Amino acid sequence: MLREWRQRMRLWTLVVVFGLLAGESGAGDWPGWRGPNRDGVSEETGLLSTWPENGPDLVWRVDGAGKGYSTPSVVGDRVYLMGSEGRDREFVQALDARDGAVVWSTHVGNVGLPDQDPSYPGSRSTPIVDGERLYVFSSDGDVACLERASGKVVWTRNVREEFGGKPGRWAYSESPLVDGDRVVVTPGGQAAVMVALDKRTGETVWTTSIAEAEDAAFSSIAISNASGKKQYVQFLKGGLLGVDAETGKVLWRYHRTAEGSPANIPTPLIQGDAVYNATHRAGGALLKIDLDGDPVVTEMYFGSKLPVNLGGSILTQGHLFGTTRSALVCTEFETGELKWTDRSVGPASVFYAEGHVYLASEDGEVALVAATPTAYVEKGRFTLPNPPVRGDSKIWAYPVVANGRLYIRDVNVVWCYDVSQSDGEGGE
């Protein structure tokens, strides 16, 4: 069975690679959490393959983005992100990608768990752009649809209040999924642990119920088509959940990676019939999902020396790149075999573009590393200048490259760097 599954995985990888080659190349937008496929992989080309000694050129810096950990979304000449002020104002704003100037700012709700003195209060959700509209999920449970050009609210619903949602200890941290005519989020609880809303009106399409109430965790939904059946895969407090995308019916569960973990954060990584899922406390696992007949979830491997940190992982050329609690690692996707380890950057969030892994460490180191399984090859590194005072918090927003610019967010500061390649510059 293992040999047959590996052959299917290699075929799927070839399909993906040829699909990417057939697609458009060049500059590209980054419309939402972890990009169009929610995998942290960009198709953008024309980027620097090495960085100058002091890092790429700084284009602009914004110091008033509001407190939070929201990762920027970038479409055209606009950058969208969320921020907060105090406990009663969480907002989404649009910045001009050319200079960082605020184009508009809209209040969308309160900061999550305002009566419980939450740890690390602030925005967490990454906005998602869909045509001329923008969707956000506040840390207090407000799902809102806005006009992208003006920031005007089209509709809003608080899923915590309406569905009896159960946010985790750090409030809602999910980035909404827009799929077709629906926007899908995870309130937690029992009667509506996951809900699909009509993206045009906000009306309820379906809800997912489970046997016992369960807290939402801090992950975001990924889409799988395992066994030819479209499903939404989410990481709850008690483990993974696979839901029928058409009906909201629970298809399968998996719990091992959640055992003993208070922070189920990384978005599940999907390829073909496989799901990679991890937490830094329990470990990482590769699962095979078989829905031909009764659902069967097969654990292909499990281990602790895998990409497990909250900064996520990326998959390219059959290998995973991501960090543990102390190091960057490269592992073979099919087997979990460790290829190399490097401790110089430490725990970090990751992004992939044009043969390179971009890392933004929790403490402000930014690195460019060749995405090769043979060895750790660093192509550039710099330290973020004049970081904000952030107390016990870290840089938990993910780095983003869009339209030749690298965006990094640290609490209330956003840096924008030029990583585009000029003629004759940065080539191998």
C-alpha positions in Angstrom: 0.0 0.0 0.0 2.8 2.4 0.9 4.5 1.9 -2.5 1.2 2.5 -4.4 0.6 5.6 -2.3 4.0 7.0 -3.0 3.5 6.5 -6.8 0.3 8.4 -6.6 2.0 11.2 -4.7 4.7 11.5 -7.3 2.1 11.6 -10.1 0.2 14.4 -8.1 3.5 16.3 -7.8 4.1 16.2 -11.5 0.5 17.4 -12.2 1.1 20.3 -9.8 4.5 21.2 -11.3 3.2 21.1 -14.9 0.2 23.1 -13.8 2.4 25.8 -12.4 4.6 25.9 -15.5 1.5 26.3 -17.6 0.3 29.2 -15.5 1.2 32.9 -15.8 4.6 33.9 -14.5 5.9 37.3 -13.2 4.6 39.6 -10.5 1.6 38.4 -8.6 -0.9 39.3 -5.9 -1.3 37.6 -2.5 -5.0 37.9 -1.9 -5.3 36.1 1.5 -3.9 33.8 4.1 -0.9 31.8 2.8 -1.9 32.8 -0.8 -4.4 31.5 -3.4 -3.9 27.8 -2.4 -3.3 28.4 1.3 0.1 26.7 1.1 2.6 29.5 1.4 3.8 29.0 -2.2 4.0 31.8 -4.6 4.4 31.6 -8.4 6.1 35.0 -8.6 9.3 35.3 -10.6 11.9 38.0 -11.2 13.0 38.2 -7.6 16.4 38.6 -6.1 18.3 35.3 -5.6 20.8 36.9 -3.3 20.5 39.8 -0.9 23.0 42.6 -0.3 24.9 42.5 3.0 22.5 44.7 4.8 19.4 43.2 3.2 17.2 44.5 0.3 16.2 48.1 0.0 13.6 49.4 2.4 10.8 51.1 0.5 8.7 52.2 3.4 7.8 51.6 7.0 4.5 52.1 8.8 4.5 52.4 12.6 0.7 52.9 13.2 -0.7 49.6 11.8 -2.4 48.8 15.1 -1.6 46.0 17.5 -1.9 42.5 16.2 -0.5 39.6 14.3 -2.5 39.8 11.1 -0.5 39.0 8.0 -0.8 41.4 5.1 -2.8 40.6 1.9 -1.8 42.4 -1.2 -3.8 43.0 -4.4 -2.7 45.5 -7.0 -1.6 48.7 -5.3 -3.3 48.0 -2.0 -2.1 46.2 1.2 -4.9 45.0 3.5 -4.4 44.0 7.2 -6.1 44.1 10.5 -5.1 46.0 13.7 -6.5 46.9 17.1 -6.5 49.8 19.6 -7.4 49.0 23.2 -10.1 46.4 23.8 -13.0 47.9 21.9 -11.6 48.7 18.5 -10.5 46.1 16.0 -10.2 47.4 12.5 -9.3 46.5 9.0 -7.3 49.0 6.9 -6.1 49.4 3.3 -2.6 50.9 2.7 -1.1 52.2 -0.5 1.5 49.7 -1.6 3.6 52.5 -3.0 4.2 54.4 0.2 2.3 52.8 3.0 -0.2 55.6 3.4 -3.6 54.7 4.9 -6.3 54.7 2.2 -9.1 53.8 4.5 -9.7 52.2 8.0 -12.9 50.5 9.1 -14.0 49.4 12.6 -15.2 45.8 12.5 -15.6 44.8 16.2 -14.1 44.3 19.6 -10.8 42.6 20.5 -11.5 39.0 21.4 -12.2 37.9 25.0 -12.3 41.5 26.3 -13.7 40.4 29.7 -11.0 37.7 30.3 -7.8 39.8 30.1 -6.6 37.7 27.1 -2.9 37.0 26.6 -1.5 38.8 23.6 -4.7 40.7 22.7 -4.9 42.1 19.2 -6.0 41.2 15.7 -5.0 37.9 14.3 -7.0 37.3 11.1 -5.6 37.9 7.6 -8.1 39.6 5.3 -9.1 37.8 2.1 -9.8 39.7 -1.2 -12.4 38.3 -3.5 -13.1 40.5 -6.5 -14.3 43.8 -5.3 -15.0 42.6 -1.8 -12.9 41.9 1.3 -13.7 39.5 4.1 -12.4 39.5 7.6 -12.9 37.6 10.9 -12.3 39.6 14.1 -10.8 38.0 17.2 -14.2 38.5 18.9 -16.1 36.5 16.2 -17.3 39.2 13.8 -17.3 38.0 10.2 -17.5 41.0 8.0 -17.8 41.7 4.2 -16.5 45.1 3.0 -16.2 47.0 -0.2 -12.6 46.7 -1.2 -12.3 50.2 -2.7 -13.9 52.1 0.2 -13.9 49.9 3.3 -17.7 50.3 3.6 -19.3 47.3 5.5 -21.7 45.3 3.3 -22.7 42.9 6.0 -21.5 41.5 9.3 -22.3 38.7 11.7 -20.9 37.7 15.0 -20.6 33.9 14.9 -19.6 33.6 18.6 -22.9 35.2 19.7 -25.2 33.7 17.1 -23.9 30.1 17.0 -22.7 29.7 20.6 -19.1 29.6 19.5 -16.2 28.6 21.7 -13.0 30.6 20.9 -9.7 29.3 22.2 -7.8 30.8 25.0 -6.2 33.5 22.7 -9.5 34.4 21.0 -10.3 33.8 17.4 -7.2 33.6 15.2 -8.6 32.2 12.0 -8.4 33.7 8.6 -11.7 33.2 6.7 -11.9 31.0 3.6 -13.8 32.2 0.5 -14.7 29.2 -1.7 -17.1 29.8 -4.6 -20.1 31.6 -3.3 -19.3 30.9 0.4 -17.2 32.3 3.2 -16.4 29.6 5.7 -15.2 30.0 9.3 -14.9 28.0 12.6 -16.9 29.3 15.5 -16.2 26.3 17.7 -18.8 24.8 20.0 -21.1 21.9 19.3 -24.1 22.9 17.1 -22.0 25.0 14.7 -18.3 24.2 15.1 -17.9 25.2 11.4 -20.3 27.4 9.4 -20.6 28.4 5.7 -22.2 31.8 4.9 -23.4 33.2 1.6 -20.6 35.6 0.7 -23.0 38.0 -0.9 -25.5 38.3 1.9 -24.0 36.7 5.0 -27.0 34.2 5.2 -26.3 30.8 6.7 -25.7 28.0 4.1 -24.9 25.2 6.5 -23.5 24.4 9.9 -21.4 21.5 11.2 -22.4 19.8 14.4 -20.2 17.5 16.5 -21.0 15.1 19.3 -19.3 17.2 22.1 -18.5 20.9 22.2 -15.0 21.7 21.2 -13.0 25.0 21.2 -11.9 26.5 18.0 -8.1 26.5 17.8 -5.9 29.0 16.0 -5.7 27.4 12.6 -7.4 28.2 9.3 -9.3 25.9 6.9 -7.6 24.2 4.0 -9.4 22.6 1.0 -8.8 18.9 0.1 -10.1 16.8 -2.7 -9.1 13.4 -1.3 -10.8 10.5 -3.0 -12.3 13.0 -5.4 -14.5 14.5 -2.7 -14.2 18.2 -1.8 -13.8 18.8 1.9 -12.7 21.5 4.3 -9.9 20.4 6.7 -9.6 22.3 10.0 -7.5 21.9 13.1 -9.6 22.2 16.3 -8.5 22.0 19.9 -9.1 18.3 19.9 -7.6 17.5 16.5 -8.2 17.5 12.8 -11.7 17.7 11.3 -12.7 16.9 7.7 -16.0 18.3 6.6 -18.0 17.8 3.4 -17.8 21.1 1.5 -21.3 20.8 0.2 -23.3 19.8 3.3 -21.1 20.5 6.3 -21.3 16.9 7.4 -18.3 15.5 9.4 -16.4 13.0 7.3 -13.4 12.1 9.5 -11.4 13.1 12.6 -7.7 12.7 13.7 -6.5 13.5 17.2 -2.8 12.5 17.8 -1.2 15.8 16.8 -3.4 17.7 19.3 -2.5 15.5 22.3 -1.1 17.7 25.0 -1.0 20.8 22.8 -2.5 24.1 23.9 -1.7 25.8 20.6 -3.0 24.1 17.5 -1.9 26.8 15.0 -0.4 25.7 11.6 -2.9 25.4 8.7 -3.1 21.8 7.4 -1.0 21.3 4.3 -2.7 19.5 1.5 -1.4 17.5 -1.4 -3.5 15.0 -3.3 -5.0 12.6 -0.8 -2.4 13.6 1.9 -2.6 16.0 4.8 0.4 17.2 6.8 -0.5 18.4 10.2 1.7 19.5 13.2 2.0 21.1 16.6 5.2 21.9 18.4 4.2 20.0 21.5 2.9 16.8 20.0 4.7 16.5 16.7 3.9 16.3 13.0 2.1 13.6 11.0 1.4 12.8 7.3 -2.0 11.3 6.8 -3.6 9.6 3.9 -7.4 10.2 3.5 -9.4 7.5 1.9 -13.1 8.2 1.4 -13.9 5.3 -1.0 -16.4 3.5 1.3 -16.2 4.2 5.0 -13.7 7.0 5.7 -10.2 5.7 6.6 -7.4 8.0 7.9 -4.0 6.3 7.7 -1.0 7.7 9.6 1.9 7.4 7.2 4.4 8.7 9.7 4.6 10.7 12.9 7.5 12.4 14.6 8.8 15.4 16.6 11.8 16.3 14.5 9.6 17.7 11.7 8.4 21.2 10.7 6.1 21.7 13.7 6.4 25.3 14.8 3.5 27.8 14.5 5.2 29.5 11.6 3.9 26.8 9.3 5.8 24.9 6.5 6.0 24.9 2.8 6.2 22.0 0.3 8.2 22.2 -2.8 9.9 19.5 -5.0 8.8 16.7 -2.6 10.3 18.3 0.5 9.0 20.2 3.5 10.7 23.3 4.8 9.8 24.8 8.2 11.0 25.2 11.7 10.9 23.3 15.0 11.0 25.2 18.2 14.7 25.8 17.6 15.8 25.2 14.0 15.0 25.2 10.4 14.6 21.7 9.0 14.1 20.1 5.6 12.4 16.7 5.4 11.2 14.4 2.7 7.4 14.7 2.4 6.6 11.1 1.6 8.7 9.5 4.3 9.5 12.2 6.9 13.2 11.6 6.6 15.3 14.5 7.9 17.6 15.9 5.2 19.2 18.8 7.1 18.9 21.1 10.1 20.2 24.6 10.7 19.8 26.5 14.0 21.1 29.9 13.0 17.7 31.5 12.4 15.6 29.8 15.1 11.8 29.4 15.1 10.3 31.4 12.1 7.4 31.8 9.8 8.0 30.7 6.2 7.2 31.6 2.6 8.3 30.2 -0.7 9.0 31.9 -4.1 11.2 31.2 -7.1 13.4 28.5 -5.5 13.8 30.1 -2.1 12.4 30.0 1.4 11.9 33.3 3.0 12.1 33.2 6.8 10.9 35.8 9.4 12.1 34.7 12.8 10.2 35.3 15.9 12.9 37.7 17.1 13.4 39.8 14.0 15.9 38.0 11.8 14.9 37.7 8.1 16.7 35.2 5.9 16.6 33.9 2.3 17.5 30.3 2.0 17.8 28.1 -1.1 15.0 25.5 -1.2 17.2 22.5 -1.7 17.3 19.2 0.2 21.0 18.8 -0.2 22.2 21.3 2.4 21.4 24.6 4.1 22.4 27.4 1.7 21.8 30.9 2.9 21.5 33.6 0.3 21.0 36.6 2.5 20.1 37.8 6.0 19.3 41.0 7.8 17.8 42.2 11.1 14.7 44.3 11.1 15.7 47.8 12.1 14.3 49.6 15.2 11.6 47.0 16.1 8.7 48.0 18.3 8.6 47.2 22.0 6.5 44.0 22.0 6.9 42.6 25.6 6.5 38.8 25.7 5.0 38.6 22.2 7.0 37.6 19.1 6.8 38.2 15.3 3.9 35.8 14.6 2.7 37.3 11.3 4.0 35.5 8.2 6.2 37.1 5.6 4.6 37.9 2.3 6.1 38.6 -1.2 3.8 40.2 -3.7 4.5 42.2 -6.8 8.3 42.4 -6.1 7.9 43.6 -2.5 8.6 41.7 0.8 6.2 42.6 3.6 6.9 41.9 7.3 4.6 42.8 10.2 5.8 43.1 13.8 2.9 44.0 16.2 2.1 47.5 15.0 4.9 48.0 12.5 4.9 47.0 8.8 8.1 47.0 6.7 8.1 46.9 2.9 11.3 45.9 1.1 12.1 45.8 -2.6 13.1 42.2 -3.6 12.6 42.6 -7.3 15.4 41.7 -9.6 16.8 44.5 -11.8 18.3 43.6 -15.2 21.6 41.8 -14.5 21.0 41.8 -10.8 20.7 38.8 -8.4 21.1 36.0 -11.0 22.6 32.7 -10.2 
